[in-house]
Amino acid sequence: MTSAPVVAATRHELADLLGDARRAGGRVALVPTMGALHEGHASLVRRARDEVGPEGRVVVSIFVNPMQFGPGEDLDRYPRSFDADLATCAREGADLVFAPAVDEVYPGGEPMVTVAPGPLAEVLEGAVRPGHFRGVLTVVAKLLGLVRPDVAVFGEKDYQQLVLIRRMAADLCLPVTIVGAPTQREPDGLALSSRNRYLDPAQRRCAAGLHRVLLAARGSQQEGLASALAAARATLRASQGLDLDYLVVTDPDLGELPADPAPGTPARVLVAARVGSTRLIDNLPLTLGVPRVEQPVEQGDR
């Protein structure tokens, strides 16, 4: 039987518990979450354990960050399931759960000093959700400062977020290794997301079309950038119930690719769409000019 992780609700409790852990030796890994944990989050906890080993400490934070929600977004209805989340953390072997209240993270309200995410935060998700990444990077910087982990693990499903967090850690010389873990998927390819529970059965069937769009791009990657995009767009047009926000192919750092990339150029295809009132995102790695059989298969691809 797995033992429940210790829960810290305040900065002082967290500091005391981490002090005890550090005196015992071993490395510390952080898995930041907003709760409503699913198998995707569980895979991040397992990856964190792999990173620090049995002697290390795995910390999972559960905090619905109001700074990253814009007006009219789903802050109030974002799913909260703390008891189930704690059971998931116990099952996956997390050592400590940090579950603070809003005023513990933001004493006195929204901070006067925040993290400016730069121009990369103004495209893709940032164009649709202004200010979102300012909120994300600010809370991640706070959590890194409070936990002081050796490693922090994030999922590749939120790929733009991962790229920005890596850039923040590099530009601000933060002493942490940022690890990206593969997207976990349903059998039909839909990326696991806490927001999937908003979908009714008909919408759920439509949502699986997002992954088919990405697979179409991958299936034509050997013919180059234009063909990959064209195949994805054709699949999107044939899909029902997807209200597109964007569909792009970029380099792995989300920069612009040349019009005719050399064979073997790594790339990323990213898509965002609404299914009913629920907004979903997904992405896959590509290698342009290389047949699909040479492309590493992400877990869950079918």
Buried (B, 14 or more C-beta within 10 A) or exposed (E): EEEEBBBBEEBEBBBEBBEEBEEEEBBBBBBBBBBBBBBBBBBBBBBBBBBBEEEBBBBBBBBBBBBBBEEEEEBEEBBEBBEBBBBBBBEBBBBBBBBBEEEBBBEEEEBEEBBEBBEBBEBBBBEBBEBBBBBBBBBBBBBBEBBBBBBBBBBBBBBBBBBBBBBBBEEEEBEBBBBBBBBBBBEBBBBBBBBBEBBEEEBBBBBBBBBBBBBBBBBBBBBBBBBBBBBBBEBBEEBEBBEBBBBBBBBEEBEEBEEEBEEEBBBBBBBBBBBBEBBBBBBBBBBBBBEBEEBEEBEBBE
